[in-house]
């Protein structure tokens, strides 16, 4: 068992879990619930210390280099920048990361 990632961001832990799932790398999360303290069923505190953060670990030490490589590639990837486009159906300007027009719902034609 080796630690590959530690964070208070449970959404990021979940994303990295899915990446390891897709790669077939067996893993588990330690401290998944130690960050929160419940008193009488009410969330009262979030412990800010990294020692209590969720920790993503690989089960087999042999998988560690591949897991680190996959997660590093995701962290270091730069999101593609795309230019805004003009909808052919309604002539509305649409952000480049949209695949359909926000105004009329028409699909972007240059992606087909």
C-alpha positions in Angstrom: 0.0 0.0 0.0 1.4 3.4 -1.0 -0.1 6.9 -0.8 -0.6 8.6 -4.2 -2.6 11.6 -3.3 -3.9 13.5 -0.2 -6.4 16.3 -0.2 -9.2 17.9 1.7 -11.1 18.1 -1.6 -13.2 15.0 -1.7 -14.4 15.8 -5.3 -10.7 15.7 -6.5 -10.2 12.4 -4.6 -13.2 11.0 -6.4 -11.9 12.1 -9.8 -8.6 10.5 -9.2 -10.3 7.3 -8.0 -12.2 7.1 -11.3 -8.9 7.6 -13.2 -7.3 4.7 -11.3 -10.5 2.6 -11.8 -10.3 3.2 -15.6 -6.7 2.1 -15.5 -7.5 -1.1 -13.5 -5.4 0.0 -10.6 -6.7 -1.3 -7.2 -7.0 1.5 -4.6 -8.7 2.7 -1.5 -9.3 5.9 0.5 -8.0 6.2 4.0 -9.5 8.9 6.3 -12.6 9.2 4.1 -14.7 10.3 7.1 -12.2 11.5 9.7 -12.3 15.0 8.5 -15.8 15.6 9.8 -16.8 15.5 13.4 -20.5 14.8 14.2 -22.1 15.7 17.5 -25.7 14.5 17.9 -26.0 14.0 14.2 -24.9 17.5 13.3 -21.7 18.3 11.4 -19.8 20.5 13.9 -16.2 20.8 12.5 -13.9 20.0 9.7 -10.5 19.2 10.8 -8.1 21.3 8.7 -4.9 19.3 9.5 -3.5 17.3 6.5 -3.1 14.3 8.8 -6.9 14.0 8.8 -7.5 14.6 5.0 -8.6 11.7 2.8 -5.7 9.8 1.4 -5.9 7.9 -1.9 -3.7 4.8 -1.8 -2.8 2.0 -4.3 -3.2 -1.5 -2.9 -0.2 -3.0 -4.8 3.2 -1.2 -4.5 4.0 -2.3 -8.1 1.1 -0.1 -9.3 2.5 3.0 -7.6 4.7 4.4 -10.5 1.8 4.0 -13.0 -0.7 5.6 -10.7 1.6 8.6 -10.0 2.2 9.0 -13.7 -1.6 9.0 -14.5 -2.5 11.4 -11.8 0.5 13.8 -12.6 -0.6 13.8 -16.3 -4.1 15.0 -15.2 -2.8 17.6 -12.8 -0.3 19.0 -15.3 -2.7 19.0 -18.3 -3.6 22.4 -19.6 -7.2 22.8 -20.6 -7.7 23.4 -24.3 -8.5 26.9 -25.2 -11.2 27.3 -27.8 -12.5 30.4 -29.4 -16.1 31.5 -29.2 -18.2 30.5 -32.2 -21.2 31.9 -34.0 -24.3 29.7 -34.1 -25.4 29.0 -37.7 -29.0 28.8 -36.7 -29.5 32.0 -34.7 -26.2 33.9 -35.1 -25.7 34.0 -31.4 -22.1 34.1 -30.1 -21.4 30.9 -28.0 -18.5 30.2 -25.7 -15.9 27.9 -27.4 -16.3 25.1 -24.8 -20.0 24.7 -25.6 -20.9 22.0 -28.2 -24.4 23.4 -28.7 -25.9 26.9 -28.8 -27.0 28.2 -25.4 -29.7 30.3 -27.1 -31.4 27.9 -29.5 -29.9 24.5 -28.7 -28.5 24.0 -32.2 -25.4 21.7 -32.3 -22.0 23.2 -33.4 -21.6 22.1 -37.0 -17.8 22.1 -37.2 -17.6 19.3 -34.6 -19.3 16.7 -36.8 
